[in-house]
Amino acid sequence: MRIQSARLNNRRREIVIDTPRGEFAYPYARLDPEPTSGDPIVEFFIDEELAGMAVTYVLRSGRDGFVHMEMAFDYNREPAYMRDMLLHRLTLDAQRRLTASGLSKREVARRLKTSPAQLYRLLDQTNYDKSVDGMLELLSVLGCDVEFTVSERSA
């Protein structure tokens, strides 16, 4: 997925990134280096060297920085991105627990009532086409209880 367009909103002090998932604002205060009134952004573009997935900016002082669209997704708590991060964390935990369990992958696949190929897909941290349900079943077979906690977001 590539950034479709991006613009600066100096009034609100934010970069607005337009993606196929929608528009996402990213505040100047989170940029590194942060633009100031004495050192404003003088150049701003979608960076093709970063596969069109980030915007790069240059300050008057010559310092530069970038905002990857995943940074904007994370800041805005974009639901599909948050789901992917949850799957990634669950997958890494399942990999660690499978290694520690001493069970063979064939045995785990048998307990899941699935094929070894499907188990390998569940254990692949780059595969985001799997479901959270599948990961919960895998972790259950590995002897884990998974609990989700809903809490107020800290500022």
C-alpha positions in Angstrom: 0.0 0.0 0.0 1.3 3.4 -1.0 0.6 6.9 0.2 -1.8 8.5 -2.3 -1.1 12.1 -1.3 0.2 14.1 1.7 0.0 17.7 2.8 1.1 20.0 5.5 -1.4 21.7 7.8 0.6 24.4 9.5 -2.4 25.9 11.2 -3.0 22.6 13.1 0.7 21.8 13.1 0.3 18.3 11.5 1.1 16.3 8.4 -2.0 14.8 6.8 -1.3 11.5 4.9 -4.0 10.1 2.5 -3.9 6.3 2.0 -6.3 3.8 0.6 -7.5 3.3 4.3 -8.3 7.0 4.7 -6.7 10.2 5.9 -4.4 10.2 8.9 -3.0 13.2 10.7 0.4 13.1 12.4 1.4 16.0 14.7 4.5 18.1 14.3 5.2 17.5 18.0 5.9 13.8 17.3 8.4 14.5 14.4 12.1 14.1 14.9 13.5 16.7 14.2 10.5 18.8 15.2 9.8 21.9 13.0 9.6 25.2 14.9 8.7 28.7 13.8 12.4 29.5 13.5 13.1 26.3 11.6 10.1 25.4 9.5 9.6 22.7 6.9 10.8 24.0 3.6 10.7 20.8 1.5 8.1 18.1 1.7 7.5 15.1 -0.6 6.4 11.4 -0.8 9.6 9.5 -0.7 9.9 7.1 -3.6 13.2 5.7 -2.1 11.0 4.4 0.7 8.6 2.8 -1.8 6.1 5.6 -1.6 5.2 4.5 2.0 6.7 7.5 3.8 6.9 11.3 3.4 10.2 13.1 3.9 10.6 16.6 5.1 13.5 19.0 5.2 13.8 21.9 7.7 15.3 25.3 6.9 18.4 24.3 8.9 18.9 21.4 6.5 18.0 18.7 9.0 15.5 16.1 7.6 13.1 13.5 8.8 10.4 11.2 7.6 7.0 9.9 8.6 6.2 6.3 7.6 2.5 5.6 7.1 2.7 2.9 9.8 3.7 5.7 12.2 0.5 7.5 11.3 -1.6 4.3 11.6 -0.1 3.6 15.0 -0.7 7.2 16.2 -4.3 7.2 15.0 -4.9 3.6 16.2 -6.1 2.5 12.8 -8.1 -0.8 13.4 -6.7 -2.9 10.6 -3.1 -2.0 11.6 -3.9 -2.7 15.3 -5.3 -6.1 14.3 -2.1 -6.9 12.3 0.0 -5.9 15.3 -2.0 -8.1 17.6 -1.6 -11.0 15.2 2.1 -10.4 15.0 2.5 -10.4 18.9 0.4 -13.5 19.2 2.4 -15.3 16.5 5.8 -14.5 18.1 4.4 -15.7 21.5 3.2 -18.9 19.8 6.6 -19.5 18.2 8.3 -19.1 21.6 5.8 -21.4 23.4 6.0 -24.1 20.7 9.8 -24.2 21.0 9.5 -24.4 24.8 6.7 -27.0 24.8 8.8 -29.8 23.3 5.9 -30.8 21.1 6.5 -31.7 17.5 4.8 -29.6 14.9 3.0 -32.7 13.6 1.5 -33.3 17.0 0.4 -29.7 17.3 -1.2 -29.9 13.9 -3.0 -33.1 14.9 -4.4 -31.5 18.0 -5.6 -28.5 16.0 -7.2 -31.0 13.5 -5.4 -29.2 10.7 -2.6 -29.8 8.2 1.1 -29.1 8.9 0.9 -26.5 6.1 -1.8 -24.6 7.9 0.2 -24.8 11.1 3.2 -23.3 9.3 0.9 -20.5 8.0 -0.2 -19.8 11.6 3.4 -19.7 12.8 4.5 -17.3 9.9 4.8 -13.8 11.5 4.6 -12.2 8.0 1.3 -13.8 7.2 -1.6 -11.4 8.1 -4.3 -13.5 6.2 -4.8 -15.7 9.3 -7.4 -15.1 11.9 -7.1 -14.2 15.5 -9.4 -17.3 16.1 -6.7 -19.5 14.6 -4.0 -18.0 16.8 -6.2 -18.4 19.9 -6.8 -22.1 19.1 -3.0 -22.6 18.6 -2.2 -21.0 21.8 -4.8 -23.1 23.6 -3.2 -26.3 22.2 0.1 -25.0 23.5 -1.4 -24.8 27.0 -2.0 -21.0 27.2 -4.9 -18.9 28.4 -5.2 -15.7 26.4 -7.1 -12.8 28.0 -7.8 -9.5 26.4 -8.0 -6.5 28.7 -10.0 -3.4 27.9 -8.7 -0.3 29.6 -8.6 3.5 29.2 -5.9 4.7 26.9 -3.2 6.6 28.6 -2.4 10.0 27.2 
